Structures are given as C-alpha cells and as structure tokens.
Amino acid sequence: ALLTSSWITPHELWFARNHHPVPALSSEPLDRHQITISTPLNRNSHNNSITLSVKDLSESLPVRSIVSTIQCGGNRRSEMSRIERTNGTSWGVGAIANAKWTGVRLRDLLIQRFGLSEELIESLQESTDE
C-alpha cells in the first residue's frame, strides 16, 4: 500500500549515502545561512563575487518546484558483484527515491545577478565546505 499511496518517498524511507561529511545546519533563521558565488564572467559590474542568504535567494528570485527521482549509482551493486566483483557499499534494490525539490534555479541567479547569457548551458561548482 505504501508503494502506491504517493509518488513522493517519505523522508524516513530515503536511502542515505554520503562520500563526505554532511554539513550540520543549525536551526538559525534562514538569513544566517549564506552562500558565496564567484564568476569571472560578471557582466553587471566589476564585482565578481556575491554573498547571499537563503532568505535573499527566496525573496529575489522565482521559487520553483520539481519532482525528481534520485538513484544511487551503486543501486543493485550486490547483484552486480555476483557476476564480477565491484567496489563500494553492497546495495540491494532500495537506493532510489522520489522527492519534490523546491528552491531557486542556479541559472536564474547567474542571469539576474551576473548578467550571464540565457543560453548558458554549463557551469562548474566547487565547494569549500569545512
């Protein structure tokens, strides 16, 4: 019955797989969590870096929602290992989930704040998480 009751996977049934530590976010107000974005391609000014809070993002850009399926690349690895040994966690068939994701699009941010072309098709993200 759970499988047919909703397209969205309940939070408590999501698979958890992390290659690095997950940052611990506090319950501080959203204006305390910030992100800094830099680009050498800023066409709006000579300032190539901006720092925005989650609150800034949600108030200055359209908020969008999409439903998407996420699957771990190692899903069914335990079965693959019967044929030929593979590396990694020996997942069964459960490393897949559906969710409704809500937020602002990076594309919209780059166009609005940096004046980049609406034809932007590729970006590279790097993180300095501690």
Secondary structure in CASP SS format (residue, H / E / C, confidence):
PFRMAT SS
TARGET T0000
AUTHOR 0000-0000-0000
METHOD secondary structure of the structure
MODEL  1
A C 1.00
L H 1.00
L H 1.00
T H 1.00
S H 1.00
S C 1.00
W C 1.00
I C 1.00
T C 1.00
P C 1.00
H H 1.00
E H 1.00
L H 1.00
W C 1.00
F C 1.00
A C 1.00
R C 1.00
N C 1.00
H C 1.00
H C 1.00
P C 1.00
V C 1.00
P C 1.00
A C 1.00
L C 1.00
S C 1.00
S C 1.00
E C 1.00
P C 1.00
L H 1.00
D H 1.00
R H 1.00
H C 1.00
Q E 1.00
I E 1.00
T E 1.00
I E 1.00
S E 1.00
T C 1.00
P C 1.00
L C 1.00
N C 1.00
R C 1.00
N C 1.00
S C 1.00
H C 1.00
N C 1.00
N C 1.00
S E 1.00
I E 1.00
T E 1.00
L E 1.00
S E 1.00
V H 1.00
K H 1.00
D H 1.00
L H 1.00
S H 1.00
E H 1.00
S H 1.00
L C 1.00
P C 1.00
V C 1.00
R E 1.00
S E 1.00
I E 1.00
V E 1.00
S E 1.00
T E 1.00
I E 1.00
Q E 1.00
C C 1.00
G C 1.00
G C 1.00
N C 1.00
R C 1.00
R H 1.00
S H 1.00
E H 1.00
M H 1.00
S H 1.00
R H 1.00
I H 1.00
E C 1.00
R C 1.00
T C 1.00
N C 1.00
G C 1.00
T C 1.00
S C 1.00
W C 1.00
G C 1.00
V C 1.00
G C 1.00
A C 1.00
I E 1.00
A E 1.00
N E 1.00
A E 1.00
K E 1.00
W E 1.00
T E 1.00
G E 1.00
V C 1.00
R C 1.00
L H 1.00
R H 1.00
D H 1.00
L H 1.00
L H 1.00
I H 1.00
Q H 1.00
R H 1.00
F H 1.00
G C 1.00
L C 1.00
S C 1.00
E C 1.00
E C 1.00
L C 1.00
I C 1.00
E C 1.00
S C 1.00
L C 1.00
Q C 1.00
E C 1.00
S C 1.00
T C 1.00
D C 1.00
E C 1.00
END
